[in-house]
């Protein structure tokens, strides 16, 4: 316990993990903004360093108007903090900016998730040799974050890490890597709870290794928590990557098989993965947050096929949201603000053009699945 820790405060924190997950409904990521940073960039200007404009209230209003209920705000803290002994101090100007963007969301009645995103001192160091120093720094950082945001009600959720993995790899880690990641999750939970107040009841989100929805689940260990029924599990899903993240495969799903789809990662594989997550976590009392999923806007192989390319993307997104919600999984679209066509162009909205919908059919497919497949938790 920390000195001067306030007493546990349940005011505004009535929802357990299942009740709150149902309210989260469907999510959107403010990607490549508050986690953006390039070495040499003035930390106070980092929000625009990855080619996105400053986040505005108009942007969040448009997200809410489209039907999204929750915004995941990835945040990178380390360029904006200094360490002094046992304490981390977050730059006041940066902290004010993070609070401002959170408030944009809260003013629209949205729920918000903040995390530690691209903290490479942590994410890329899942090793025993580094763990003592990294755990210590993680504890100091989350003590600061949790204390600063302690008085926010249940509309604000904390997520401990992002995608812990070996730098430059996309393959499974080792037992050592998994054990250290499990340690990150446990320290996160312990640290937040120890700050007291509303954090004694805040819903917390912990991640599998690399936030992987397939092999990352096997070595994952659910942290212990002094507060029962206030924890969610986070995974990400971009399967198949050739379709979701690249421009090499233009189509997905059974209706488009004749046009050329990947062998793996189709409807049956998606169903199998999501069913496994339900069995592992939802059925055992832990809602699942799909913190990221998405599909780039593909270039069309010909003008004649451009409509089919858009329709296939909409079909993927609608299918994923339907299957996820049916298993108690809350999906968050990865919108990185890039509104072009091709690799890395994930945007649903054009942030440089008054949040005009880049592909209305994609948003419509997501919202149709939400309307017809509201998440319901049974046998709690």
One Martini backbone bead per residue (centre of mass of N, CA, C, O) as a GRO file, in nm:
protein
  380
    1UNK     BB    1   0.100   0.035   0.017
    2UNK     BB    2   0.035   0.369   0.002
    3UNK     BB    3   0.076   0.662   0.102
    4UNK     BB    4  -0.220   0.820   0.144
    5UNK     BB    5  -0.440   0.629   0.077
    6UNK     BB    6  -0.740   0.623  -0.027
    7UNK     BB    7  -1.034   0.521   0.005
    8UNK     BB    8  -1.255   0.333  -0.111
    9UNK     BB    9  -1.453   0.423  -0.418
   10UNK     BB   10  -1.785   0.352  -0.562
   11UNK     BB   11  -1.842   0.604  -0.700
   12UNK     BB   12  -1.925   0.545  -1.029
   13UNK     BB   13  -1.854   0.198  -0.990
   14UNK     BB   14  -2.090  -0.033  -1.038
   15UNK     BB   15  -1.954  -0.185  -1.273
   16UNK     BB   16  -1.876  -0.463  -1.387
   17UNK     BB   17  -1.729  -0.618  -1.642
   18UNK     BB   18  -1.991  -0.707  -1.787
   19UNK     BB   19  -2.156  -0.447  -1.766
   20UNK     BB   20  -1.944  -0.266  -1.909
   21UNK     BB   21  -1.900  -0.416  -2.174
   22UNK     BB   22  -2.189  -0.373  -2.277
   23UNK     BB   23  -2.148  -0.057  -2.293
   24UNK     BB   24  -1.915  -0.040  -2.498
   25UNK     BB   25  -1.992  -0.234  -2.760
   26UNK     BB   26  -1.819  -0.015  -2.962
   27UNK     BB   27  -1.497   0.059  -3.112
   28UNK     BB   28  -1.238   0.323  -3.131
   29UNK     BB   29  -0.932   0.444  -3.268
   30UNK     BB   30  -0.683   0.689  -3.183
   31UNK     BB   31  -0.458   0.666  -3.408
   32UNK     BB   32  -0.154   0.818  -3.441
   33UNK     BB   33  -0.125   1.039  -3.189
   34UNK     BB   34  -0.062   1.001  -2.863
   35UNK     BB   35   0.172   0.779  -2.968
   36UNK     BB   36   0.332   0.975  -3.116
   37UNK     BB   37   0.691   0.958  -3.223
   38UNK     BB   38   0.999   1.131  -3.293
   39UNK     BB   39   1.308   1.161  -3.300
   40UNK     BB   40   1.348   1.514  -3.233
   41UNK     BB   41   1.083   1.577  -3.134
   42UNK     BB   42   0.879   1.777  -2.996
   43UNK     BB   43   0.687   1.664  -2.748
   44UNK     BB   44   0.455   1.885  -2.789
   45UNK     BB   45   0.440   1.777  -3.119
   46UNK     BB   46   0.383   1.462  -3.142
   47UNK     BB   47   0.083   1.428  -3.245
   48UNK     BB   48   0.190   1.518  -3.560
   49UNK     BB   49   0.443   1.320  -3.644
   50UNK     BB   50   0.228   1.106  -3.813
   51UNK     BB   51   0.032   1.301  -4.006
   52UNK     BB   52  -0.162   1.411  -3.801
   53UNK     BB   53  -0.386   1.594  -3.670
   54UNK     BB   54  -0.526   1.752  -3.441
   55UNK     BB   55  -0.730   1.680  -3.200
   56UNK     BB   56  -1.084   1.711  -3.195
   57UNK     BB   57  -1.409   1.745  -3.110
   58UNK     BB   58  -1.523   1.688  -3.392
   59UNK     BB   59  -1.412   1.406  -3.418
   60UNK     BB   60  -1.560   1.276  -3.176
   61UNK     BB   61  -1.844   1.350  -3.264
   62UNK     BB   62  -1.836   1.170  -3.521
   63UNK     BB   63  -1.797   0.901  -3.381
   64UNK     BB   64  -2.056   0.912  -3.216
   65UNK     BB   65  -2.256   0.957  -3.454
   66UNK     BB   66  -2.183   0.671  -3.589
   67UNK     BB   67  -2.197   0.468  -3.298
   68UNK     BB   68  -1.979   0.488  -3.109
   69UNK     BB   69  -1.896   0.413  -2.747
   70UNK     BB   70  -1.574   0.381  -2.773
   71UNK     BB   71  -1.238   0.501  -2.685
   72UNK     BB   72  -0.917   0.433  -2.788
   73UNK     BB   73  -0.618   0.573  -2.628
   74UNK     BB   74  -0.321   0.589  -2.729
   75UNK     BB   75  -0.024   0.617  -2.508
   76UNK     BB   76   0.276   0.801  -2.486
   77UNK     BB   77   0.507   0.874  -2.212
   78UNK     BB   78   0.833   0.886  -2.219
   79UNK     BB   79   0.876   1.177  -2.361
   80UNK     BB   80   0.683   1.301  -2.099
   81UNK     BB   81   0.910   1.214  -1.880
   82UNK     BB   82   1.045   1.200  -1.545
   83UNK     BB   83   1.303   1.085  -1.327
   84UNK     BB   84   1.289   1.073  -0.951
   85UNK     BB   85   1.370   0.810  -0.836
   86UNK     BB   86   1.051   0.693  -0.720
   87UNK     BB   87   0.964   0.904  -0.949
   88UNK     BB   88   0.720   1.015  -1.186
   89UNK     BB   89   0.702   1.290  -1.421
   90UNK     BB   90   0.451   1.441  -1.593
   91UNK     BB   91   0.401   1.651  -1.821
   92UNK     BB   92   0.176   1.902  -1.796
   93UNK     BB   93   0.106   1.951  -2.094
   94UNK     BB   94   0.051   1.656  -2.167
   95UNK     BB   95  -0.161   1.594  -1.955
   96UNK     BB   96  -0.364   1.806  -2.052
   97UNK     BB   97  -0.405   1.679  -2.331
   98UNK     BB   98  -0.512   1.407  -2.247
   99UNK     BB   99  -0.752   1.519  -2.087
  100UNK     BB  100  -0.887   1.666  -2.321
  101UNK     BB  101  -0.950   1.416  -2.497
  102UNK     BB  102  -1.111   1.266  -2.291
  103UNK     BB  103  -1.330   1.487  -2.260
  104UNK     BB  104  -1.447   1.473  -2.538
  105UNK     BB  105  -1.569   1.192  -2.482
  106UNK     BB  106  -1.731   1.239  -2.218
  107UNK     BB  107  -1.917   1.464  -2.342
  108UNK     BB  108  -2.043   1.217  -2.537
  109UNK     BB  109  -2.071   0.949  -2.348
  110UNK     BB  110  -1.809   0.805  -2.355
  111UNK     BB  111  -1.582   0.564  -2.348
  112UNK     BB  112  -1.242   0.496  -2.204
  113UNK     BB  113  -0.912   0.403  -2.319
  114UNK     BB  114  -0.599   0.371  -2.156
  115UNK     BB  115  -0.241   0.345  -2.208
  116UNK     BB  116   0.071   0.181  -2.292
  117UNK     BB  117   0.231   0.300  -2.592
  118UNK     BB  118   0.532   0.239  -2.713
  119UNK     BB  119   0.701   0.123  -2.464
  120UNK     BB  120   1.001  -0.003  -2.538
  121UNK     BB  121   1.125  -0.046  -2.250
  122UNK     BB  122   0.897  -0.277  -2.229
  123UNK     BB  123   0.792  -0.426  -2.492
  124UNK     BB  124   1.116  -0.511  -2.578
  125UNK     BB  125   1.166  -0.652  -2.254
  126UNK     BB  126   1.108  -0.992  -2.212
  127UNK     BB  127   1.336  -1.021  -1.963
  128UNK     BB  128   1.498  -1.116  -1.687
  129UNK     BB  129   1.741  -0.913  -1.694
  130UNK     BB  130   1.522  -0.654  -1.709
  131UNK     BB  131   1.281  -0.680  -1.505
  132UNK     BB  132   1.352  -0.518  -1.254
  133UNK     BB  133   1.369  -0.233  -1.394
  134UNK     BB  134   1.099  -0.242  -1.549
  135UNK     BB  135   0.909  -0.290  -1.313
  136UNK     BB  136   0.983  -0.032  -1.162
  137UNK     BB  137   0.892   0.165  -1.388
  138UNK     BB  138   0.605   0.069  -1.416
  139UNK     BB  139   0.519   0.132  -1.128
  140UNK     BB  140   0.571   0.437  -1.144
  141UNK     BB  141   0.388   0.505  -1.384
  142UNK     BB  142   0.115   0.382  -1.271
  143UNK     BB  143   0.105   0.555  -1.022
  144UNK     BB  144   0.066   0.819  -1.175
  145UNK     BB  145  -0.174   0.761  -1.355
  146UNK     BB  146  -0.371   0.658  -1.136
  147UNK     BB  147  -0.363   0.912  -0.960
  148UNK     BB  148  -0.454   1.126  -1.171
  149UNK     BB  149  -0.728   0.928  -1.253
  150UNK     BB  150  -0.889   0.842  -0.986
  151UNK     BB  151  -1.166   1.035  -1.014
  152UNK     BB  152  -1.267   0.877  -1.230
  153UNK     BB  153  -1.497   0.704  -1.361
  154UNK     BB  154  -1.607   0.418  -1.540
  155UNK     BB  155  -1.544   0.559  -1.825
  156UNK     BB  156  -1.254   0.477  -1.725
  157UNK     BB  157  -0.993   0.280  -1.859
  158UNK     BB  158  -0.729   0.046  -1.805
  159UNK     BB  159  -0.426  -0.042  -1.988
  160UNK     BB  160  -0.120  -0.174  -1.946
  161UNK     BB  161  -0.057  -0.257  -2.245
  162UNK     BB  162   0.013  -0.382  -2.563
  163UNK     BB  163   0.275  -0.526  -2.759
  164UNK     BB  164   0.449  -0.763  -2.638
  165UNK     BB  165   0.779  -0.801  -2.792
  166UNK     BB  166   1.005  -0.879  -3.016
  167UNK     BB  167   1.188  -0.701  -3.203
  168UNK     BB  168   1.097  -0.774  -3.538
  169UNK     BB  169   0.866  -0.978  -3.460
  170UNK     BB  170   0.593  -1.249  -3.535
  171UNK     BB  171   0.659  -1.457  -3.323
  172UNK     BB  172   0.678  -1.657  -3.089
  173UNK     BB  173   0.786  -1.689  -2.787
  174UNK     BB  174   0.905  -1.753  -2.476
  175UNK     BB  175   0.877  -1.845  -2.159
  176UNK     BB  176   1.017  -1.590  -2.065
  177UNK     BB  177   0.841  -1.380  -2.210
  178UNK     BB  178   0.573  -1.467  -2.079
  179UNK     BB  179   0.649  -1.427  -1.782
  180UNK     BB  180   0.705  -1.123  -1.802
  181UNK     BB  181   0.427  -1.039  -1.904
  182UNK     BB  182   0.273  -1.146  -1.660
  183UNK     BB  183   0.418  -0.945  -1.474
  184UNK     BB  184   0.311  -0.685  -1.592
  185UNK     BB  185   0.014  -0.741  -1.523
  186UNK     BB  186   0.045  -0.769  -1.213
  187UNK     BB  187   0.167  -0.489  -1.156
  188UNK     BB  188  -0.059  -0.323  -1.269
  189UNK     BB  189  -0.282  -0.417  -1.079
  190UNK     BB  190  -0.144  -0.359  -0.808
  191UNK     BB  191  -0.089  -0.055  -0.853
  192UNK     BB  192  -0.373   0.052  -0.897
  193UNK     BB  193  -0.503  -0.054  -0.636
  194UNK     BB  194  -0.293   0.101  -0.440
  195UNK     BB  195  -0.434   0.398  -0.499
  196UNK     BB  196  -0.726   0.387  -0.471
  197UNK     BB  197  -1.032   0.468  -0.458
  198UNK     BB  198  -1.165   0.409  -0.766
  199UNK     BB  199  -0.932   0.197  -0.828
  200UNK     BB  200  -1.055  -0.037  -0.659
  201UNK     BB  201  -1.297  -0.060  -0.913
  202UNK     BB  202  -1.158  -0.058  -1.163
  203UNK     BB  203  -1.143  -0.145  -1.486
  204UNK     BB  204  -0.918  -0.387  -1.615
  205UNK     BB  205  -0.657  -0.439  -1.871
  206UNK     BB  206  -0.519  -0.733  -2.013
  207UNK     BB  207  -0.249  -0.908  -2.186
  208UNK     BB  208  -0.131  -1.080  -2.422
  209UNK     BB  209   0.106  -1.186  -2.603
  210UNK     BB  210   0.100  -0.950  -2.848
  211UNK     BB  211  -0.211  -0.967  -2.846
  212UNK     BB  212  -0.271  -1.254  -2.916
  213UNK     BB  213  -0.548  -1.467  -3.024
  214UNK     BB  214  -0.385  -1.735  -3.031
  215UNK     BB  215  -0.084  -1.809  -2.906
  216UNK     BB  216  -0.108  -1.596  -2.662
  217UNK     BB  217  -0.302  -1.770  -2.471
  218UNK     BB  218  -0.141  -2.014  -2.354
  219UNK     BB  219   0.071  -1.837  -2.155
  220UNK     BB  220  -0.154  -1.702  -2.014
  221UNK     BB  221  -0.202  -1.519  -1.702
  222UNK     BB  222  -0.418  -1.449  -1.470
  223UNK     BB  223  -0.443  -1.218  -1.259
  224UNK     BB  224  -0.449  -1.116  -0.955
  225UNK     BB  225  -0.730  -0.979  -0.749
  226UNK     BB  226  -0.876  -0.797  -0.492
  227UNK     BB  227  -1.092  -0.736  -0.718
  228UNK     BB  228  -1.369  -0.862  -0.824
  229UNK     BB  229  -1.496  -0.845  -1.146
  230UNK     BB  230  -1.253  -0.619  -1.288
  231UNK     BB  231  -1.171  -0.787  -1.563
  232UNK     BB  232  -0.994  -0.777  -1.878
  233UNK     BB  233  -0.919  -0.910  -2.203
  234UNK     BB  234  -0.656  -0.858  -2.447
  235UNK     BB  235  -0.682  -0.846  -2.804
  236UNK     BB  236  -0.577  -0.897  -3.143
  237UNK     BB  237  -0.704  -0.861  -3.503
  238UNK     BB  238  -0.535  -0.956  -3.840
  239UNK     BB  239  -0.709  -1.182  -4.001
  240UNK     BB  240  -0.547  -1.187  -4.264
  241UNK     BB  241  -0.273  -0.995  -4.328
  242UNK     BB  242  -0.281  -0.978  -4.640
  243UNK     BB  243  -0.562  -0.834  -4.608
  244UNK     BB  244  -0.563  -0.633  -4.360
  245UNK     BB  245  -0.247  -0.495  -4.404
  246UNK     BB  246  -0.254  -0.543  -4.714
  247UNK     BB  247  -0.259  -0.534  -5.091
  248UNK     BB  248  -0.238  -0.836  -5.202
  249UNK     BB  249  -0.528  -0.890  -5.089
  250UNK     BB  250  -0.869  -0.811  -5.194
  251UNK     BB  251  -1.017  -1.065  -5.060
  252UNK     BB  252  -1.300  -1.195  -4.853
  253UNK     BB  253  -1.465  -1.476  -4.838
  254UNK     BB  254  -1.705  -1.675  -4.972
  255UNK     BB  255  -1.830  -1.463  -5.185
  256UNK     BB  256  -1.497  -1.426  -5.296
  257UNK     BB  257  -1.339  -1.685  -5.379
  258UNK     BB  258  -1.325  -1.655  -5.701
  259UNK     BB  259  -1.128  -1.386  -5.666
  260UNK     BB  260  -0.940  -1.436  -5.418
  261UNK     BB  261  -0.821  -1.596  -5.133
  262UNK     BB  262  -0.716  -1.697  -4.852
  263UNK     BB  263  -0.674  -1.990  -4.691
  264UNK     BB  264  -0.658  -1.833  -4.434
  265UNK     BB  265  -0.875  -1.651  -4.219
  266UNK     BB  266  -1.156  -1.731  -4.233
  267UNK     BB  267  -1.455  -1.788  -4.100
  268UNK     BB  268  -1.375  -2.051  -3.947
  269UNK     BB  269  -1.124  -1.931  -3.805
  270UNK     BB  270  -1.265  -1.704  -3.660
  271UNK     BB  271  -1.464  -1.877  -3.500
  272UNK     BB  272  -1.251  -2.047  -3.351
  273UNK     BB  273  -1.106  -1.816  -3.205
  274UNK     BB  274  -1.355  -1.692  -3.055
  275UNK     BB  275  -1.439  -1.948  -2.908
  276UNK     BB  276  -1.181  -1.975  -2.743
  277UNK     BB  277  -1.208  -1.705  -2.589
  278UNK     BB  278  -1.470  -1.778  -2.451
  279UNK     BB  279  -1.369  -2.026  -2.297
  280UNK     BB  280  -1.118  -1.896  -2.150
  281UNK     BB  281  -1.286  -1.620  -2.043
  282UNK     BB  282  -1.591  -1.558  -2.048
  283UNK     BB  283  -1.677  -1.830  -1.901
  284UNK     BB  284  -1.473  -1.725  -1.646
  285UNK     BB  285  -1.533  -1.386  -1.614
  286UNK     BB  286  -1.393  -1.251  -1.893
  287UNK     BB  287  -1.392  -1.013  -2.085
  288UNK     BB  288  -1.329  -0.917  -2.427
  289UNK     BB  289  -1.081  -0.715  -2.585
  290UNK     BB  290  -1.059  -0.585  -2.913
  291UNK     BB  291  -0.832  -0.338  -2.948
  292UNK     BB  292  -0.772  -0.460  -3.248
  293UNK     BB  293  -0.895  -0.395  -3.581
  294UNK     BB  294  -0.866  -0.440  -3.948
  295UNK     BB  295  -0.884  -0.274  -4.282
  296UNK     BB  296  -0.772  -0.190  -4.561
  297UNK     BB  297  -0.772   0.003  -4.848
  298UNK     BB  298  -0.807  -0.130  -5.147
  299UNK     BB  299  -0.698  -0.185  -5.441
  300UNK     BB  300  -0.808  -0.221  -5.763
  301UNK     BB  301  -0.762  -0.431  -6.036
  302UNK     BB  302  -1.030  -0.282  -6.134
  303UNK     BB  303  -1.297  -0.091  -6.198
  304UNK     BB  304  -1.504  -0.329  -6.195
  305UNK     BB  305  -1.395  -0.422  -5.883
  306UNK     BB  306  -1.433  -0.190  -5.673
  307UNK     BB  307  -1.704  -0.271  -5.540
  308UNK     BB  308  -1.609  -0.553  -5.441
  309UNK     BB  309  -1.385  -0.456  -5.256
  310UNK     BB  310  -1.567  -0.296  -5.063
  311UNK     BB  311  -1.764  -0.529  -4.995
  312UNK     BB  312  -1.555  -0.717  -4.864
  313UNK     BB  313  -1.476  -0.535  -4.634
  314UNK     BB  314  -1.758  -0.514  -4.513
  315UNK     BB  315  -1.790  -0.816  -4.465
  316UNK     BB  316  -1.563  -0.853  -4.267
  317UNK     BB  317  -1.653  -0.648  -4.051
  318UNK     BB  318  -1.936  -0.763  -4.000
  319UNK     BB  319  -1.844  -1.048  -3.925
  320UNK     BB  320  -1.659  -0.984  -3.688
  321UNK     BB  321  -1.862  -0.837  -3.508
  322UNK     BB  322  -2.065  -1.062  -3.488
  323UNK     BB  323  -1.876  -1.285  -3.370
  324UNK     BB  324  -1.773  -1.131  -3.129
  325UNK     BB  325  -2.036  -1.054  -2.980
  326UNK     BB  326  -2.139  -1.356  -2.958
  327UNK     BB  327  -1.867  -1.404  -2.749
  328UNK     BB  328  -1.799  -1.137  -2.571
  329UNK     BB  329  -1.657  -0.936  -2.782
  330UNK     BB  330  -1.495  -0.617  -2.799
  331UNK     BB  331  -1.459  -0.410  -3.075
  332UNK     BB  332  -1.168  -0.219  -3.217
  333UNK     BB  333  -1.101   0.001  -3.446
  334UNK     BB  334  -0.824   0.065  -3.655
  335UNK     BB  335  -0.754   0.415  -3.664
  336UNK     BB  336  -0.481   0.603  -3.827
  337UNK     BB  337  -0.584   0.840  -4.047
  338UNK     BB  338  -0.543   0.685  -4.321
  339UNK     BB  339  -0.720   0.778  -4.642
  340UNK     BB  340  -0.623   0.593  -4.847
  341UNK     BB  341  -0.467   0.350  -5.065
  342UNK     BB  342  -0.354   0.069  -4.906
  343UNK     BB  343  -0.105   0.037  -4.719
  344UNK     BB  344  -0.203   0.159  -4.398
  345UNK     BB  345  -0.518   0.226  -4.484
  346UNK     BB  346  -0.759   0.246  -4.218
  347UNK     BB  347  -0.959   0.463  -4.244
  348UNK     BB  348  -1.293   0.591  -4.176
  349UNK     BB  349  -1.179   0.883  -4.141
  350UNK     BB  350  -1.123   1.226  -4.232
  351UNK     BB  351  -0.931   1.442  -4.045
  352UNK     BB  352  -0.887   1.664  -4.297
  353UNK     BB  353  -1.229   1.641  -4.360
  354UNK     BB  354  -1.444   1.657  -4.126
  355UNK     BB  355  -1.489   1.343  -4.095
  356UNK     BB  356  -1.524   1.202  -4.341
  357UNK     BB  357  -1.638   0.926  -4.480
  358UNK     BB  358  -1.448   0.703  -4.655
  359UNK     BB  359  -1.642   0.433  -4.584
  360UNK     BB  360  -1.966   0.383  -4.534
  361UNK     BB  361  -1.996   0.070  -4.564
  362UNK     BB  362  -1.819  -0.008  -4.324
  363UNK     BB  363  -1.980   0.130  -4.099
  364UNK     BB  364  -2.251  -0.002  -4.164
  365UNK     BB  365  -2.161  -0.295  -4.107
  366UNK     BB  366  -2.090  -0.256  -3.812
  367UNK     BB  367  -2.369  -0.137  -3.713
  368UNK     BB  368  -2.545  -0.374  -3.799
  369UNK     BB  369  -2.413  -0.582  -3.608
  370UNK     BB  370  -2.476  -0.432  -3.347
  371UNK     BB  371  -2.789  -0.423  -3.376
  372UNK     BB  372  -2.807  -0.761  -3.418
  373UNK     BB  373  -2.548  -0.814  -3.181
  374UNK     BB  374  -2.581  -0.786  -2.887
  375UNK     BB  375  -2.426  -0.816  -2.607
  376UNK     BB  376  -2.439  -1.127  -2.411
  377UNK     BB  377  -2.439  -1.245  -2.075
  378UNK     BB  378  -2.401  -1.571  -1.955
  379UNK     BB  379  -2.347  -1.750  -1.681
  380UNK     BB  380  -2.220  -1.559  -1.435
   0.00000   0.00000   0.00000
